[in-house]
Amino acid sequence: MNMNEMKLFIRMPEVVRVTGKSRSTILRAVKAKTFPAPIHIGPQAIAWDSAEVAKWQMDRIAESRKADE
């Protein structure tokens, strides 16, 4: 990745909104390694790489479509 490729970090409220999952469900999935790990952006602040969350969403869609076949 070069310096011109900026990452978009999203905080927990946005992760909850875009996934439709609760905060506790997201944290359990992170612990189980079934959801992208957050990035520490400060002493008490975490965020997610929006591209990693989008990939997780696409993987869920692909799994769902495969199960429907």
C-alpha positions in Angstrom: 0.0 0.0 0.0 1.4 3.4 -0.8 0.9 6.6 1.2 -1.9 7.8 -1.0 -4.1 4.9 -0.2 -5.9 6.1 2.9 -7.9 3.7 5.1 -11.3 4.6 6.4 -11.7 3.7 10.0 -15.2 3.2 11.4 -16.2 3.2 15.0 -18.4 0.8 16.9 -21.8 2.6 16.3 -21.2 2.5 12.5 -20.1 -1.2 12.6 -23.3 -2.0 14.5 -25.3 0.0 11.9 -23.8 -1.6 8.8 -23.7 -5.2 10.1 -27.1 -5.2 11.9 -25.4 -6.9 14.8 -25.3 -5.8 18.4 -22.1 -4.5 20.1 -21.8 -7.6 22.2 -22.3 -9.9 19.2 -19.5 -8.1 17.4 -17.1 -8.3 20.3 -17.9 -12.0 20.7 -17.2 -12.6 17.0 -13.9 -10.7 17.2 -12.9 -12.9 20.2 -13.9 -16.0 18.2 -11.9 -14.6 15.2 -15.0 -14.7 13.0 -15.1 -10.9 12.5 -12.2 -8.5 11.7 -10.1 -7.4 14.7 -10.4 -3.8 15.7 -7.5 -1.3 15.4 -6.4 0.6 18.4 -6.4 4.3 17.4 -5.9 5.7 20.9 -5.5 4.7 24.5 -9.2 3.9 24.9 -10.4 4.0 21.3 -10.8 1.3 18.7 -12.0 1.3 15.1 -12.3 -1.1 12.2 -10.9 -0.8 8.7 -14.0 -0.3 6.6 -12.6 -2.4 3.8 -12.2 -5.4 6.2 -15.8 -5.0 7.4 -16.9 -4.8 3.7 -15.0 -8.0 2.9 -16.6 -9.7 5.9 -20.0 -8.6 4.5 -19.2 -9.9 1.0 -18.0 -13.3 2.5 -21.4 -13.6 4.4 -23.3 -12.9 1.2 -21.2 -15.5 -0.8 -21.8 -18.1 2.0 -25.5 -17.4 2.0 -25.8 -17.7 -1.8 -23.8 -20.9 -1.8 -26.1 -22.4 0.9 -29.1 -21.5 -1.2 -27.9 -23.6 -4.2 
